[in-house]
Every structure is written in C-alpha cells, then in structure tokens.
Amino acid sequence: MRLAQIFGTNVRTARQERGVTLEALADEVGLSYSYVGQIERGLRNPTLDVVERFAAVLRVPALALLTEAP
C-alpha cells in the first residue's frame, strides 16, 4: 500500500473513532472538505506540515498516522 493510502486510512480511522465528521476535521485542520476527503482516499500526498496538523488535531503521534496497521 502507498504511504498516501496508509496515511488516509489512518486519518479516517482516527476521525471516526473520535466521532468527528469530515467537515469538522477539515475545519479544525484548516483545509477544505474536498481536500481532506481526497487525503482520506489516498488521492493526495500531504506535506509534512499537513501531517503534523492532522496529528495535533487528532491527538495522535504523526508517526502513527504514517504507519500501516498490522
């Protein structure tokens, strides 16, 4: 699996576990709804700054968002 897909899957999982909507996450991270949706689907390659922003909002280590679940 590509790193962008792993990141997107992990973002979606963390968001859903916290009961946060895609719209609310996009607002908190400061990105558009459509861009966050593309990230979750693995269609975008986020910058490290964006990875850090997601990690901060979702309260998980950035590395956890980039690591494939076993």
N, C-alpha and C positions, 0 to 999 in steps of 0.2 A: 504494500500500500504506500502511496506517495505521502510525503510529510504533510502536504497541504490537506490531504484527506484525513490523516490522523488528527491533525490539529482541529479541523472542522468537526469531526466526530466527537472529540473530547470536549470542545466548546458546547456542542449541542447537549451532550450528556450532562455536563456540569450545570448548564442553564436549566434543563428540565428537572434535575434533582433539586434545584433551588426554587422551582415553581415560578421561574421568571419567563415572561413572554419574549419573543424575538424583538418586538418593538421596544420593550423596556430595556433589554440588554443593549440594543443599538443606541438608545438614548443615553444610557449610563456610560457607554464606551466612547460616545461622541462620533459615531459613524452612522451612515444611512442604513435603513432597514434592509434595502436590497443588497447592499454590500455585505452586511452581516449574514444574510441568507446565503449569499454566494460563498462566503467563508465556510459556513456550516456544511455546505455541499461539496467542499473541496475544490471549488472553481477559481478561487483567488489565492495568491501567495502573499500572506500578510508580512509586513515588515516586522522587525524585532520590537519596534516601538508598539505596534499594534498587539503583538503577542503579550507584551508586558501590561498593556492596558486591560486586555481581557483577563489576564491572571489576577490583576488587582481587583477588578470588579467582581470576578467570580470567587475571589479569595482562595485561590489555589496557586501552587508554585508554577512558574512559567514552564519549567521542565516537564511537569505533569501533563501539561496541555500538548506537549510535543512528543510524548512517549506513547507507543502503542500498548494498549491493554493486553495482558496475556490471555 
